[in-house]
Amino acid sequence: MRSKRLRKGFRPVMKWYEEKDAENDVIVASRIRLLRNLRDYKFPWKLEEEDAKRLTKELEEKLCGIGSLMEEVTRHGIF
């Protein structure tokens, strides 16, 4: 019921994005950030010190090969 009253009194806003002149450029931007917990690890604010050390070591080992991986990907023209 309330939404009908709102719609009845609703006047459309000027469509500023349809204005065409040199000073009315429209830029639309969007950003999505999706984060998730690492399997077998709690989120950082709940992570125990020992688990943090273990996680750091594991990440260092896994990230160590990224340089050679990127070289391989670039060499094959994937990017």
C-alpha positions in Angstrom: 0.0 0.0 0.0 2.7 2.4 1.0 4.7 1.7 -2.2 1.7 2.7 -4.3 1.5 6.0 -2.5 5.2 6.5 -3.1 4.9 5.7 -6.8 1.9 7.9 -7.2 3.9 11.0 -6.0 7.1 9.9 -7.8 8.5 12.2 -10.4 11.3 10.8 -12.5 14.7 12.3 -11.9 16.3 14.1 -14.9 18.2 11.6 -16.9 21.6 13.3 -16.5 23.3 10.4 -18.2 21.4 11.2 -21.4 22.7 14.8 -21.6 24.9 15.2 -24.6 27.6 17.9 -24.6 31.3 18.3 -24.1 31.1 18.5 -20.3 28.7 15.7 -19.5 30.8 12.6 -20.1 29.5 9.6 -18.1 31.8 7.1 -16.6 30.3 4.0 -15.0 32.6 2.0 -12.8 32.0 -1.1 -10.7 34.2 -3.2 -8.4 33.6 -6.5 -6.8 35.9 -8.0 -4.2 35.3 -11.5 -3.1 37.4 -12.9 -0.3 37.3 -16.3 1.3 39.0 -18.1 4.1 41.9 -20.4 3.2 41.0 -24.0 3.7 42.1 -25.3 7.1 42.8 -21.8 8.4 40.7 -19.3 10.4 40.3 -15.7 9.4 43.3 -13.5 10.4 41.6 -12.0 13.5 41.0 -15.5 14.9 44.2 -17.2 13.8 46.5 -18.5 16.5 50.2 -17.6 16.3 51.4 -21.1 15.4 48.8 -21.4 12.6 49.9 -17.9 11.3 53.5 -19.2 11.1 52.4 -22.3 9.4 50.3 -20.3 6.9 53.1 -17.9 6.2 55.5 -20.8 5.4 52.9 -22.5 3.2 52.2 -19.3 1.3 55.9 -18.6 0.8 56.4 -22.1 -0.6 53.4 -21.8 -3.0 54.1 -18.2 -4.1 57.8 -18.9 -4.7 57.1 -20.4 -8.1 54.8 -17.6 -9.4 57.6 -15.8 -11.2 58.5 -18.9 -13.3 54.8 -19.6 -13.8 54.2 -16.0 -15.2 57.2 -16.4 -17.5 55.8 -19.6 -18.8 52.3 -18.0 -19.3 53.8 -15.0 -21.0 56.0 -17.1 -23.3 53.0 -19.1 -24.5 51.1 -15.8 -25.2 48.2 -16.6 -22.8 48.1 -13.0 -21.6 
